Amino acid sequence: REQAGAAHADLVAEVDAASLAHPVLVVGMRSNPFVKRAQRALDAAGVAHHDLVIGGYLSEWRRRNAIKLWCGWPTFPMVFVRGQLVGGAQDLERLIQSGELRRLLDAPAA
């Protein structure tokens, strides 16, 4: 249990710090069309975002698994808004369409 929890702790710390440092963070991998979909949706909505790319389909999968275990989200992208995981590309699109993303970004910091 300790070994699994310590695996790739550097990457987990990097993602955690980036999620707190940037209002919107997209964590993904190369060649994943859903990552591009999330990035395009944010661009179309005029929302600045920071992107972390962690390998591709055939590389760094063990490191990506550490992120999945840490946040409990099984797929990429992982979209964080103000340090909170809000879901993937489809979840993000719903937040944009409903206006909820703008409300989350405009709300006073907790």
Secondary structure, DSSP 8 states (H G I E B T S, - for coil): -HHHHHTTHHHHHHHHHHHHHSSEEEEE-TT-HHHHHHHHHHHHTT---EEEE---TTSSHHHHHHHHHHH---SS-EEEETTEEEESHHHHHHHHHHTHHHHHHHS---
